Amino acid sequence: MRHLWEELCALPHRGSATACEALAARKLKTYLEQTSPRTSEDPEYQVEVQPFMAPRSYGPELILISLLLALGGWLGLWWLALVGALGFWAHFSGWWVPWRKLFDRYPSQNVLAQTGQGRKTLVLMAHYDTAKTFFLYHPKRVRFFRHNFLINAALATLLPLGALWTGVSQLLGLYFLVQAVLLALRELGAPYVNGANDNATGVAVAVALFEELRRDPLPDHRVVLALTGSEEVGAKGAEFLVRSGRIPPDALVLNIDNVGQGELFYATGEGMLVYHAYRGVLLERARATPGAQPLAYRLAYFDTRPFAARKTPCLTLIRLKNGIPPNWHWPTDRPDGVDWEAVQETLFYARTLVRQLV
C-alpha cells in the first residue's frame, strides 16, 4: 500500500486531464496488472482504462458564469443574470448545461478493475487526480471557504431580481467581474498540488482493500475498483462511470478521500447547494461501527455525488482537522504532511465495514 502511495507522490502532480494524470493512470494500471495478475482461481479479474473528456480546471466555466452575472447586473438584463445564476447552481450541483462540451475538451480516464462473482456489487472508489490551488485555500483562509461560497451563491441567486434596480445590479455586477478576474489570474499562474493526502491516500486504501478482497473474496459479491480521474473539476470521472452503465443502480459504493491526517468521519450525505442524503447498508454499518463519526458534508463534493443523486447506496470516508481536510488544495499537500498510521487505521475501518456486509 505504501509503495503505491509513494509512486503517486513521486509525480509533481496529477492535475485533472493533464499529461501527469495520464501518467498516473498508466502507473495504476501497471501496478494492478503486475502485482495482481489474473489467475485460474480468479478468471473474472481484469484491469482496464475507461477514457472520457474533461476540463483541466473548473476555472474557465466559473469565469463564464461570473461574466454572465457581471454583464447581467451591469447592463440590468435580468434574463442574462438568470442564465448566470442557473449556471452557478448547475455547476455546483452537477446538473447538465448546454455549454459543457466547450470545457470538456481534454482526455482523462478512469482505471477500473473487478474481481469476484455474485448477485451484489461493491464499488471501492477513490479519485487519483489533483487540483489547482487558489488563494482561498490558504491555511489561514480556508476555514472561511464555506462562508465565501455561500455569499457567492446568495448573490448569484438574488442578482436576477436585483437587476431590476440599477444601482444594486451594477454593484453586484462589479462584484462578479472581480470574481472573474481572480479566477483568470488563478488559471494563469496557480500550480497543481502534489496531492499526497488528496487523494493518493484514498487510492492506496482502496487498492489495498481491493487486493485483500481478491485474495479473500466477499461471498456473493462482485467487487469493482474505480480509480477515477478529474474529480477535482466536477466529479467528471464518476459521472462518466455512472452514465456508462457499468455500475448497477443497487450497487454499494464506498468512496475514500483525504484520509492521511486528522479525525476519521463517515459522510451521511453531501452537497454544496443541493444536499443528497446517503442511504443503504454501508451507512447502517458505519453507524454501528466505532472508530468514525458521522458528518453531513457541505464543504465541497465527493465522487459519490452523481451516485447519490441517483439514489445509489453510498458512503464516503474522510479525515478532517478542525473541520477541513488537512493541507486541502494547498502546496503543502505533500508526503511529509501525511500520517501513515492514519492511513492504516482507515484501511482497518473500511475492512471492518465491508466484512460486515455478509
TAWO-V143311 format. One record per helix or strand. SS is the DSSP state (H for helix, E for strand). FROM is the first residue (numbers start at 1). TO is the last residue. If there is no record, write none. Layout:
{{SS/FROM/TO} {SS/FROM/TO}}
//
This chain:
{{H/2/9} {E/15/15} {H/19/35} {E/39/39} {E/42/42} {E/46/54} {H/59/75} {H/78/93} {H/100/103} {E/106/115} {E/120/127} {E/130/130} {E/132/132} {H/135/137} {H/142/162} {H/166/189} {E/192/192} {H/196/215} {E/221/228} {H/231/233} {H/236/243} {E/252/256} {E/263/270} {E/276/277} {H/281/287} {E/293/297} {H/305/309} {E/314/321} {E/324/324} {H/335/337} {H/340/355}}
//
